Amino acid sequence: MKAIMLMFDTLSKAYLPNYGNTWVHAPNFDRLREKCMTFDNFYGGSMPCMPARRELHTGKYNFMHRCWGPLEAFDYSVFEKLNQENIYTHLITDHSHYFEDGGATYHNRYSSWEGFRGQEGDRWMPRLDSMEDQNKNPLNKPADSISRIQHLANRTKVKKESDMSSVQVINGGLDFLQKNHEKDNWFLQLECFDPHEPFFVPEKYRDLYKLTETKDIPYWPVYQQLSEEDKKYYQGDIYDMQKEYAALISMCDHHLGRVLDFMDEHQMWNDTLFIVNTDHGFLLGEHNWLGKNIAPMYEEVVHIPFFMHLPHHKLNGQRIDGLCQTIDLPPTLAEYFNVEAFENMDGRSLFNLVNQQQENHQSILFGTNGGHVNLFDGRYTYMKASANKDNMPLVNYTLMPTVIRGFYPTTALENISLYDGDSFTNGLPCLKVPLCSSFVNSFDIGSLIFDLKTDSEQNMPIKDQALQEQLDKKLIQKMKEVGAPKEEFIRLGYKESL
């Protein structure tokens, strides 16, 4: 058994021809129509990057128990399980968050791994010169940050397309395949950080969209909610920003094509599971937002593209309508390799859907830690906001008190208590740490309901008390099913349901 998972970061389905786009140049994504099943209702769960990857390992929702952080000592990892069952697993990635405090335990679960440096704000090249340049010519943008300055330093190492780290990931993957495509019992994860911002891309791809001047705003979006004044000011820039993003997708598409060509040339479609996926999408002006994790989890962010090829399967080349999520991938991989999956998962194998025609989920959850808790039941999306202005109580359950780059604040560490454990921690005790910060202020935004049957673009929030009460019941039940912590029930105003 062999499997390849080619994962892109921040890949929006609305920019792919497979999902109806007519202006983005992506012929190799289009090739997936014939070889793969195209999933129309695949969703992320925990946002953003590392929370999504924790689900990819564990098959469990992360966001109600934990903010951005590493894989925990009590976690099950499907890739580690494959190793134990003599399935060789290899990760090739340029996703720098793996190499930071808040992600340092993921890549070590594979049999081996290879990493390439330089994406986004990866603390790689010395940045003293870049800081001096910024002092002389400041960006004067709301998101001036050390990551932007670091990016300028990293770019000094990129002289041509082959120097780009995502291209090196694909090169490394093709080298692995050249050496091992005739061998058996392996899993390869190729993980490209692109098309995540900044939208740094060779000119030949920008030329596809007649882009000329490289402005700062389209080149690196500032996460923000756009006021009416902002929209007027940024109007042309937002359109250019969308084209900059499309140009980066076109580069990803070109290198995807190199992998597909190898699959064709070596007839790997006959014996290899092939998955193309992402962690989340992005907002580029839709709903008056730029970014992802600071906004409500609109469809553009959480409803994501997913493609899967199963050798000789009758549904290859067809569209799959069933509701599924990232949490379904660990049990799917376990079943494909005939490995017994850990029982305590929120996800279900996609084989239930494509082989037995069984429903994977009647409803799903998604969100960011401390933000809205979102329910989708196949028709209605319910974004439940915090009932309290202070967004409390909000705690994290962990044995690894780290965030993206650093540790929990001492004010949180001073109030740690020991928790006995539950199904989320697989019965092991852990630390309960009170936190007060989150990506999004859900209280100020308020709860939102959308009917995706009549309002697929989520432009018309519904005000219907009877419907909200029905959805509250569904959300409470779903949270209980997946073992949400009691603090989440209280934070959302569901104290009576405990």
N, C-alpha and C positions, 0 to 999 in steps of 0.2 A: 504494500500500500504506500502510495506517495501523495503528498499534498503540497500545494503552493498557495499562500495567502499574500496577495499584493495589496498593501494597505496604503492609502493616501490620507493625508490629514486635511480636514476642512474642505471636503469635496461636496459641493452643492449639486443636488440632482437637477435643479432647474437650469443648470449650465451644460447638461449633457444631452446629446441627440436622442439617447435611449429613452429619455423622459420628456421629449417634445421640444427641446431647444432647436432652433433653426439657424442660429447665427454664430455659435461657437464652433470653431474648427477642431473637431475631435473624431476623425474617421476611425481611429483604432478603438475608442470606446464603443463606437457604432458596430464594430466587428463582433463585440460581445453578444449582440442580439442573436446571432446564429449559433454560437458555441455554448452559451450559458442560459440558465434560467434568470430572468430579470424580475426582481422582487419589487412589487409596487407599493407594499405597505410594510417596509422595514424601517424601524425606528431606533435611535439611540436611547440610552437610559440615563446614565449619570454623566454630567457635563462638568468641565470640558475634558482636556486631553488625558491626564493620568486617571481620573475617575472612570473614564470610558475604558481604559486599558485594564483597570482592576476588574471590571466586568468581563473583559475578554479572557482573563485568566480564571476567574472564580465562578462565573455564571450567576452572580448575585448582584442585586442593586447595591450601589455604594452610597448614593448621595444623601440618604436619610440618616446614615450613621457616621459619615466621615467626609471631610472636605478633601481637597487635593492632598494626596499623600502616597507613600510607598505601599507595596504589597506587604501585608502583615504576617507575623510569625504564625498566626492561627489560620491563615488563608489556605485554601486549596488552589493549586495552579494546575490547569489541564496540561500545560506544557511540561511541568515537572512530572506529572503522572505519566505522560507519554515516555519521558526519559526512563522512568522506572520500569516501564514495560518494553524496553529495548526499541523504542521508536526514536530515532535520532532527530533532534530539533535544532534548527539553526536560525538565528535572528540576524538580519542585516538591516541597519537603520541609521538615519541621520537625525533622529528625533532627540535633540539634546536634553530634553527633560528626563530621559532615562538616567542621565549621568549626574543628576543633581540630588539634593537632599530628599526632595519629595517624590523621587522615582527610582531610587538607587537599588531596589530589590527586584525589579522586574526582569531585566535582561539576564540576570544570573540564574534564572529558572530554566533557561535553555541549555542544551548540551554544549553549545558554543555560540559566540556572538561576535559580530564585527560592527564597529561604529565609525561613522564619519562626522567630522566636526564642521561647525561654522554657520548653522542655521539660526536665523532670527537673532536673539541676544545671547547665544551660546558664549559663555565666558572663556574664549579661546585665545585669540590673538591679543597681544598687548595693545591697549587703547589710548595711550598717552597722547599720541599724535592726533587721534580723532577728537579727543577732548579739547585739545588746543584749537583745532579747526572749528569746533562748535562754539568755543568762547569767542572766536572772531566772527563767525557767521551762524548765529543761533538759529535753530529751526523755528522758534516762535510759534510752536503748536502746543495744544493742550497736553499732548502725550510725549513731550520731551522727556526722555528717560535714558538711563544708563544702557538699556537694551538697544536703543537706536544708535547710540554712540558706539556700542560694541559691534553692532552690525557693520558700521562703516569700517571698523578695524578688520573685521573678518573678511570683508570684500577685497581687501588688498591681496588676499591669497587666491582670488578667483580671476584668472586672466582669460579663460575660455570656457565654453560650455562643459567640457569634460572635467573641469576643476570643480564644478558644482556638486555639492554633497549628495543631492538626490540622484544625480546621474551616476555618481560613484556607487550608490546603493544598487542601481540596476546593473551596472557593470559587475559588481560583486556577485549579484544573483545569477547572472548569466555564466560567470566563471564556475559557481557552485553547480549549476545545472549541467554545464559541459562535462564536468568531472564525475557527476553522480546520477545523471538521468537514467542510466541503465541499472543502477542499484535500487534496492527496495528498502521499505520501512524507514522513511524519513519525512520530515515536515520542514518546509522552508517558509519563513516569514520575511518578505521584503517590505520594508516600511519606509515610505518616503514622506518627509515632513511637508513637502509641497503638495497642494497649492496653498498652504498656510501663508498668511502674510508674514513678512513684507513681500510684495509681488515683484520680486527681483528676477528678471528673466532676460535672456539674450534678445538682441534687437530683431532678429529674424522672426521671432514669434510676435513681437509687438507690431512688426510690419503687417502681419495678417489683419490687424485691426486699425491700421493707419494711425498708430500712435506715434507721436513725435517727441514733444517735450516731456521729460520726466519730472513731474511735479511731486512735491512731498505728500500731499494728501491722498491722491489716487494710489501712490506707490506704497504707502503704509497707513491704512485706515486707523483713525483714532476712535476707540470704542466710546460711543456716546449716543444719547438720544438727541435727535435733531429738532430744534425749535423751528417755528415758522421762519424766523430770521435766518437760522442756519440753512434751512432748505433753499432759500433764495440765494444765499451766499455760495453754497456748495453745489448748486444745481448742475452746472457743467462738469464739475469735478467728480460728482457721483457717477455720472455716465462714463467718464474716463476711468474711474476706479473699477467699474464693472468690466471694462475692456482690459484693464491691466490684469485683473483676476482671470479673465478668459484667456489672455496670452499665456499665463502660467499654466492653466489647464491644458492648453495646446502643447506646451513643452512636456507635461506629464503624459499626454496622449502619445506623443512621438515615442517616448521611452517605454510606455506600455506596449506599443507596437513591436518593439524589439523582443519583448518577452513572448508575445503572441506568435511572432515569426519563429522563435525557437521551438515553441510548442508544436507548431505546424511541421517544421522541418524534421522533428524527431518523433512525430506521431504520439506526443505525450497526452493528447486528448483521450487516448484509448485506455490509459491506466493511471491517470493523475487527477485528483480532486483539485479544482482551481477556483479560488475565491478572489474577488475584487471588492474591497469594502473601504469604509472610512469611519471616523469617530463621530463627526458632526458636520453640519454645514455652516453657513455664515449669512449675516444680514448685511446687504450692501444698499441701504436706503429703504428697504421694505419696512413698513410699519413705522417709518421715521427713526430707524435705529441703524447704527453701524456696529458690527462686532457680533459677539455670540453670548458669552456668559453673563453680561450685565443686563441683558434684555430678557423679557419673558421668552419661554421656549416655544417660539413660533415654529410653524412647519418648516420654514427655510433653514432652521437650525437643526431640528431634531428628526425630521422625516428625511432619511438619507438613502443614497443609492446602494444597491447590493446586487452582486452577480455571483452565481455559483454554477460551476460545471461538474456534473457527476458522470464519470465514464459510462457510456452506453445507456444513459437514462432517457426514457421516453419524453421527459419534459424539457430536456435541453432545447433551447431555441424558443421556449414559450414563456409567458408571463405568469407570475405567481401572485395571487391576490391576498393570501392569508396574512394575518397580523403577526409580526415577529420582530425581534430585537437583538441587540448585541449580546445580551445574556444567553441567547440561544446557541451561540457559537461554541462554547466549551463542551456542552453535551453532544453537539453535532460532530465535533472532531473526535471525541471519545468514541462515539458509535462508529464513525467511519473506520477508525483504526482497531475496532473490536476490543476496546479497553473499557473496563467498568468505570463509569463516571461516578463521582461523588454524589450521594443521594440528595444532599441538602443544597439544591440549586433552585433559583427562581426561574431559570431558563429551561426550555425543552428543546430536544433535538429537532432540527429542521427535517429530519427524515420522517417524523410524524406527519408533517405537512405534505411533503412531496411524494412519499411512498404510501402512507396509509390514508392520505387525504383527511387527516384529523386536524382539528383546529388547535393551533399552538397556544393562543391566548384570546380570551373574550375581551380582556381589557389589559392595558399596560400602564406603567408609571414611568415618569421621567422628570428630571430637574437638576438643579444645582443645590449643594448643601446650603441650607439657610434661606433659599429662595422659595419661589412657588413650588408646591408639590402638585404635579400635573397628572391627570388621568385622561386616557383616551380609550373609549369603549367601542371604537369602530365607527362611530358617528360624531359624538360630541367630544370636544377637548375642553376639559375643566382645569383651569389654572387657579389653584387654591392658594390665596395669600395668607401671610401671617395675620393672626387676629390681634397681635400686639405691636404697638409702634416700636418698642425696643427689640422686637424680633426674638424675644426670649420666651421660654428656655431653649437654648441651643447648645448641645453638647456634642463632642466627638468621642467615639469609642475606638481606642487605639492602644497599641504597645509601641508605636513609632511616632513620637510627637514632633513630626517635621511637616513643613509645608513646602511650597515649590522650591524656594532657595533659602533654607534656614529652618529654625525651630519655632515651636509655639512661643508666644509671648510669655514672659515670666508671670504676668498677671493671671494667665490661664493656668500655668504650671503650679502656682501657689494654691490653687483650689482643686487639684486633682483628687479624685477618690477612686477606690478600687471597686470594680464592677464584677459580679459573680460570673457573668457570661450568659449567652443564649445561643439560639440557632445561628445568628449572624457570626458569632465568634467561634462557632463549632464547639460550644460548651466550655470553652476556656475562659478564665478570668482575664480582664484587661483593665485599662485605665479609662475613666470617664472624665473628660476634660471640658469645662465650660468655655465656650467661645461666644463672641458677640458679633463677629464680622461675617459678611457674606458677599457674594458677587452682586446680588440684586436686591433692591429695597422693595420687596413685594407688598408691604403694607401700603406704601404710598401709591403704588400702581393699582392695587386692589385685585380682587378675584375677577376672572374673566371666563366666559363660556362662549364657545364657537360651535356652530353646526357645520361640519365639514361636508355634509351632503348638499347643503344649499349655499355654503359660503366657504369654498375650498381655499380662498386666499385670506381668510380670517380678517375681513375688513369690517364685519358687523357684529360686535359682541352682543350677546343676548342678555336681556334682563327679564328673568322669569323665575320667581321665587319657588314655584312648585318644581320646576326642572332642577333648580339648584339643590333643593332638598333631596331629590332623587339621586343626583350626582354625588352629594355629600355621603349618602349611604353607600354608594358603590365605592367611593374613595376610602371610606373608613374600612369597609370589608377587605378591599385589596391591600391596604396598609397592614391590616391584621394578618392576612395570608402570608405576607413576606416578612413579618416580624419587625415592623417599624418600631423604633424606640418610643417609649411613652412620652418623651419630651416633644416629639414631633406632633403627636396628637394634641398636646396642650398648646403648643405654639400655633397650631392651626385653629384652635378654638374647639377642639373635640374632646375636652376633658371628660365630659359625661359618658363618652363611649368606652372609656377604659374599664 
